[in-house]
Amino acid sequence: AIDSLERRVRELDVISQVSQAANFTLQFDDLLELISAQTGKLVDAPHFYIALREAATDKLYFAFFSEDYERYRDRENRRWLMGRDLFSEVTRSGAALRVEDYGAAMAQRSAPIIYEDPQLKAWMGVPMIVGSNTLGVLAVGSPRAGQKFTDDQLRIFGDIGSLAATSIEKARLFAETNLRARQLSALNDISRRLASELHVESLLELITASAVDILDAEAGSLLLVVD
């Protein structure tokens, strides 16, 4: 009874932390780190993934990729078409999925393992849903032989996924709003300066620098047609 009570207290603490994150203006990456850290308090799994769906292209990508408790940013933000893999299945169905052998489950679906650990065994993923929109999948896994995720772990993981979805959606909307505000401010400033700039070289430099800033790029060029 004491063990059960202590576990429930830990669950409520994690749920509270993730829930509160939705009410703070956290940087998107900081939010993902928080979700990962809080999940680790309840689910003992060395691998943790957050895969998001890109609605415009119907592709998935890892926004957060961690294996053996280490984050691999080089495997993040790489798109793949939704197919027969487990992440796509959870996203498409909107239902949680748990398997005891990830490699075998992927092989049954004729889905190649591209980024994940090929030795991955126990795996479970839950959808992150806001309204009627599935943002992506929250997933954990382990290469340890014999490890299984319990019904209680799947239940609490589903709760975390629901709260994470709300937090991620708010963070994305906040970031998009801030970006649009910055772009409009820059456009207004550019419009004013263009009207008063009389030197061609300065004008071209202003246009290029402003485009780089608005699009958050690292470099830019402006090509003119020779008359």
C-alpha positions as CSV (number, residue, x, y, z in Angstrom):
1,A,0.0,0.0,0.0
2,I,2.9,2.4,0.9
3,D,4.7,1.5,-2.4
4,S,1.5,2.2,-4.3
5,L,1.0,5.5,-2.6
6,E,4.5,6.6,-3.2
7,R,4.3,5.7,-6.9
8,R,1.0,7.7,-7.2
9,V,2.7,10.7,-5.5
10,R,5.5,10.5,-8.0
11,E,3.0,10.3,-10.9
12,L,1.1,13.3,-9.7
13,D,4.3,15.3,-9.3
14,V,5.3,14.5,-12.9
15,I,1.9,15.3,-14.2
16,S,1.9,18.6,-12.4
17,Q,5.3,19.5,-13.8
18,V,4.4,18.8,-17.4
19,S,1.0,20.5,-16.9
20,Q,2.5,23.6,-15.5
21,A,4.9,23.8,-18.5
22,A,1.9,24.7,-20.7
23,N,1.4,27.8,-18.7
24,F,4.9,29.1,-19.1
25,T,6.6,30.6,-22.1
26,L,9.4,28.0,-22.3
27,Q,11.6,27.8,-25.3
28,F,10.5,24.9,-27.5
29,D,13.7,22.9,-27.0
30,D,13.6,23.5,-23.2
31,L,10.1,22.2,-23.2
32,L,11.1,19.0,-24.9
33,E,14.0,18.5,-22.5
34,L,11.6,19.0,-19.6
35,I,9.2,16.4,-21.0
36,S,12.0,13.9,-21.4
37,A,13.4,14.5,-17.9
38,Q,9.9,14.2,-16.2
39,T,9.1,11.0,-18.2
40,G,12.3,9.4,-17.0
41,K,11.1,9.8,-13.4
42,L,8.3,7.3,-14.0
43,V,9.3,5.1,-16.9
44,D,12.7,3.4,-16.7
45,A,13.8,3.4,-20.4
46,P,17.2,4.5,-21.8
47,H,15.7,5.5,-25.2
48,F,13.2,8.4,-25.5
49,Y,11.7,9.9,-28.6
50,I,9.4,12.8,-29.6
51,A,8.3,12.5,-33.2
52,L,6.2,15.3,-34.7
53,R,4.0,15.3,-37.8
54,E,4.5,18.0,-40.4
55,A,1.0,18.6,-41.6
56,A,1.9,20.4,-44.8
57,T,3.9,17.5,-46.2
58,D,2.4,14.6,-44.1
59,K,5.9,13.7,-43.0
60,L,7.3,12.8,-39.6
61,Y,10.5,13.9,-37.9
62,F,12.2,13.5,-34.6
63,A,12.1,16.8,-32.6
64,F,13.8,15.0,-29.8
65,F,16.0,11.9,-30.1
66,S,17.7,10.3,-27.1
67,E,19.2,6.9,-26.8
68,D,21.2,5.5,-23.8
69,Y,20.3,8.7,-22.0
70,E,22.2,10.8,-24.6
71,R,20.6,13.2,-27.0
72,Y,21.6,12.9,-30.7
73,R,20.7,16.1,-32.5
74,D,22.1,14.9,-35.8
75,R,19.2,12.5,-36.0
76,E,16.6,15.2,-35.4
77,N,14.6,17.2,-38.0
78,R,15.1,14.6,-40.7
79,R,11.8,14.0,-42.4
80,W,10.4,10.7,-43.6
81,L,7.1,10.0,-45.3
82,M,4.5,8.4,-43.1
83,G,4.5,4.7,-43.9
84,R,4.2,1.3,-42.1
85,D,6.6,2.1,-39.3
86,L,5.4,2.1,-35.7
87,F,5.6,5.9,-35.3
88,S,3.4,6.4,-38.4
89,E,1.0,3.7,-37.2
90,V,0.5,5.5,-33.8
91,T,0.1,8.9,-35.5
92,R,-2.3,7.6,-38.1
93,S,-4.5,5.6,-35.7
94,G,-4.3,7.9,-32.7
95,A,-4.0,4.9,-30.4
96,A,-1.2,3.8,-28.1
97,L,0.9,0.9,-29.1
98,R,3.2,-1.4,-27.1
99,V,5.5,-4.1,-28.4
100,E,8.0,-6.4,-26.8
101,D,10.4,-6.5,-29.8
102,Y,10.7,-3.4,-31.8
103,G,12.9,-4.9,-34.6
104,A,10.5,-7.8,-35.0
105,A,7.4,-5.5,-35.1
106,M,9.1,-3.3,-37.8
107,A,10.1,-6.4,-39.8
108,Q,6.5,-7.7,-39.7
109,R,5.4,-4.4,-41.2
110,S,8.2,-4.4,-43.8
111,A,9.4,-1.1,-42.4
112,P,13.2,-0.4,-42.3
113,I,14.8,0.9,-39.1
114,I,16.7,4.1,-40.2
115,Y,17.5,6.1,-37.2
116,E,16.6,4.1,-34.1
117,D,18.8,1.5,-32.3
118,P,18.6,-1.8,-34.3
119,Q,18.8,-3.7,-30.9
120,L,15.7,-2.0,-29.6
121,K,13.4,-4.5,-27.9
122,A,10.6,-3.2,-25.6
123,W,8.9,-0.1,-27.0
124,M,5.7,1.8,-26.5
125,G,4.4,4.9,-28.1
126,V,1.4,7.2,-27.4
127,P,-0.2,9.8,-29.6
128,M,0.0,13.5,-28.8
129,I,-3.5,14.8,-29.6
130,V,-4.9,18.3,-29.4
131,G,-8.6,18.4,-30.4
132,S,-8.9,16.4,-33.6
133,N,-5.3,17.0,-34.5
134,T,-2.5,14.4,-33.8
135,L,0.7,16.3,-33.4
136,G,2.9,13.2,-33.3
137,V,4.2,10.5,-31.0
138,L,5.8,10.3,-27.6
139,A,7.8,7.0,-27.4
140,V,10.2,5.2,-25.1
141,G,12.2,2.0,-25.6
142,S,14.9,-0.3,-24.2
143,P,17.4,-2.7,-25.7
144,R,17.5,-4.7,-22.5
145,A,16.5,-8.3,-23.0
146,G,13.4,-9.4,-21.1
147,Q,12.3,-5.9,-20.2
148,K,8.5,-5.2,-20.6
149,F,6.5,-2.1,-20.1
150,T,3.5,-2.6,-17.8
151,D,-0.1,-1.5,-18.2
152,D,0.4,1.1,-15.4
153,Q,3.4,2.5,-17.3
154,L,1.4,2.7,-20.5
155,R,-1.4,4.4,-18.7
156,I,0.7,7.1,-17.1
157,F,2.7,7.5,-20.3
158,G,-0.5,8.2,-22.1
159,D,-1.4,10.9,-19.5
160,I,2.0,12.5,-20.1
161,G,1.5,12.3,-23.8
162,S,-1.8,14.2,-23.5
163,L,-0.3,17.0,-21.4
164,A,2.8,17.1,-23.6
165,A,0.6,17.7,-26.7
166,T,-1.1,20.7,-25.1
167,S,2.3,22.1,-24.0
168,I,3.9,21.6,-27.4
169,E,1.0,23.1,-29.2
170,K,1.0,26.2,-27.1
171,A,4.8,26.5,-27.4
172,R,4.6,26.3,-31.2
173,L,1.8,28.8,-31.4
174,F,3.7,31.2,-29.2
175,A,6.9,30.8,-31.3
176,E,4.9,31.3,-34.5
177,T,3.2,34.4,-33.1
178,N,6.5,35.9,-32.0
179,L,8.2,35.2,-35.3
180,R,5.3,36.8,-37.2
181,A,5.4,39.9,-35.0
182,R,9.2,40.2,-35.6
183,Q,8.7,39.8,-39.3
184,L,6.0,42.4,-39.5
185,S,8.2,44.8,-37.5
186,A,11.1,44.2,-39.8
187,L,9.0,44.7,-42.9
188,N,7.6,48.0,-41.5
189,D,11.2,49.2,-40.8
190,I,12.4,48.1,-44.2
191,S,9.5,49.9,-46.0
192,R,10.3,53.1,-44.2
193,R,14.0,52.9,-44.9
194,L,13.6,51.9,-48.6
195,A,11.5,55.0,-49.2
196,S,14.4,57.3,-48.0
197,E,17.4,55.4,-49.4
198,L,18.8,56.9,-52.6
199,H,22.1,55.0,-53.0
200,V,21.8,51.8,-55.0
201,E,24.5,49.9,-53.2
202,S,23.1,50.7,-49.8
203,L,19.6,49.8,-51.1
204,L,20.7,46.4,-52.3
205,E,22.6,45.7,-49.0
206,L,19.5,46.7,-47.0
207,I,17.2,44.4,-49.0
208,T,19.6,41.4,-48.7
209,A,20.3,41.9,-45.0
210,S,16.6,42.3,-44.2
211,A,15.6,39.2,-46.1
212,V,18.3,37.2,-44.2
213,D,17.0,38.5,-40.9
214,I,13.3,38.0,-41.6
215,L,13.8,34.4,-42.8
216,D,16.3,33.6,-40.0
217,A,18.9,32.5,-42.5
218,E,22.7,32.4,-42.2
219,A,23.4,34.1,-45.5
220,G,21.7,35.5,-48.6
221,S,22.3,36.8,-52.1
222,L,20.5,39.1,-54.5
223,L,20.8,38.5,-58.2
224,L,19.8,41.1,-60.8
225,V,19.2,40.7,-64.5
226,V,21.6,42.6,-66.6
227,D,19.9,45.2,-68.8
